[in-house]
Amino acid sequence: MRNPLAGKPVPKEELINVELVTSAYYELIPDVTQESQRVSFGTSGHRGSALKKSFNEAHVMAITQAVCEYKKESGYEDLLYIGKDTHALSAPAQITALRVCCANEVKVAISLDDDYTPTPLVSFAILEHNKLGNAKADGIVITPSHNPPQDGGFKYNPPNGGPADTDVTTIIEKRANEILQNNLKDVKIISYEEALCSSFVTEYDFITPYVKALGEIVDMQAIQNSGLKMAADPLGGSAIPVYKKIQSYYNLDMEIIHPYADATFSFMTLDHDGKIRMDCSSPDAMASLLKLKDNYDLAFANDTDADRHGIVTPKGGLMNPNHYLSVAIWYLFKHRKNFTADLKIGKTLVSSSMIDRIAKSLSREVYEVPVGFKWFVDGLYENWLGFGGEESAGASYLRRDATVWSTDKDGMIMTLLAAEIMAVLKKDLFEIYAAFEQEFGKSYYGRIDAPATLEQKKILKSLNAASIKINTLGGEKIEQILTNAAGNGAAIGGLKIVTQNGWVAMRPSGTEEIYKIYAESFISQEHLSTLQQEAQTIMTGLFS
């Protein structure tokens, strides 16, 4: 149900009390006998709320200690790069992590002047460092991504630069919960002052090397020469200093919207459910930027850790993430001369099938995986995946010479790619996508979110083909019931039902207390609604 305040400015009474949230981080003690208060790595690290005892200092101490132990056991003796976003709990969590790392004699690199650091810059720094011989640098990103202001998040990136796979996070999660269970007795920790004065902490310029290298992945010269009038909205997140550097270094006609950090995110408009959420793919969360769309040739936004992107043009407003992924894939594989025929296109199984149709027209193989960018890391790192993208507006791709750039989502190269496409083709992105609909058919796509208990999420994760007792969906014969992804055979954590002209997928969120129903039809909006209704009926039956 859409909240009546969706898309409207945040009422003052809805703003978080930063002091209260921060105090809760330090003062509230999680009860590890309660599953909701244990460490749990979802699709992108551990996330939670200090007020709900799911993201507190105890969690960060335990996870950091587990990471330090994992590093030493794995022989990763090089630098640990640490970045943080602008959420209220990110700075306190970084302080905690530094105290534990230094006590464990782990060398860490934090941003110059203790500035904010986007997720992709941490990935980029790790990969650049590890080009040097047998270097084994890794990283931590402290962010709950686009989650509400009161939330906190913690993610570990191993030496391949991307979000850790389940074989790693399972070890860290298990050990962190053991440490919590043992009342943190195994945690090594020193004071913050001792940490800062130690030889284990160094400051690092994450921004300059990244910005200077952008021409290796995006045609910055074409953007400079285009005369495009642009707006970048970091949504009060960690991309603020990066866009400032990009604007000055490349002398772009680019205005920066909301160029300041505000832990309450008071400038936001409420998301569809009435929550403050820095989701740059949501028309409601992006309402303030959408009002300015006619003032620019191209406007774009990123979430607070800049791993997601939102694209706005005068002709179409906010571009559907699946539509932009389709355009980006088509453009890259048509215009990057070093993208050889063996490079694959990575997509999540809940991304639009328009991508499959475009890939077929380009004679490219699609590598379809479960939700979670971690499934693209190896392909990007080993240079056999030219592009990896998620339906939730997160993607990365190879440099122009077809070598690795980042192995985590990079929302900023996606926004700059939009500028390159418009500069080179002299077309609005919506016009390009409209041509796809003419050639491949029109896609009707939607996602429904609904509250889910831990027990219901467990039921969803344990589904198999035998759980589905029907033979047709949306009036068509069911062709496939998938519980594992076609590309890598990994478990979906839910299931996908496929017919000739449509599909539905049901899976629990790895970061919020909701489940999601994705659906797509190549017949009509009415057919999409039918698919969604029948999927909801299936869910009701499973939960009853």
Secondary structure, DSSP 8 states (H G I E B T S, - for coil): ---TTTTSB--GGGS--HHHHHHHHHH----TTSGGGS--EETTEEEEETTTTSSSHHHHHHHHHHHHHHHHHHT--S-EEEEE-SSTTHHHHHHHHHHHHHHTT--EEEEGGG----HHHHHHHHHHHTTSTT---EEEEE--TTS-TTEEEEEEE-TTSS---HHHHHHHHHHHHHHHHTTTTT-----HHHHHHSTTEEEE--HHHHHHHGGGTS-HHHHHHHT--EEEE-TTSTTHHHHHHHHHHHT--EEESS-S--TT-TT-B--TTS-----TT-TTTTHHHHTTGGG-SEEEEE-TTS-SEEEEETTTEE--HHHHHHHHHHHHHHH-TT--TT-EEEEETTS-THHHHHHHHTT--EEEE-SSGGGGHHHHHTT-EEEEEETTTEEEE--TTS--S-SS--HHHHHHHHHHHHHHH-S-HHHHHHHHHHHH---EEEEEEEE--HHHHHHHHT--GGG---SEETTEE--EEEEE-TTT--EEEEEEEE-SSEEEEEEE-SSSSEEEEEEEESS-HHHHHHHHHHHHHHHHHHH-
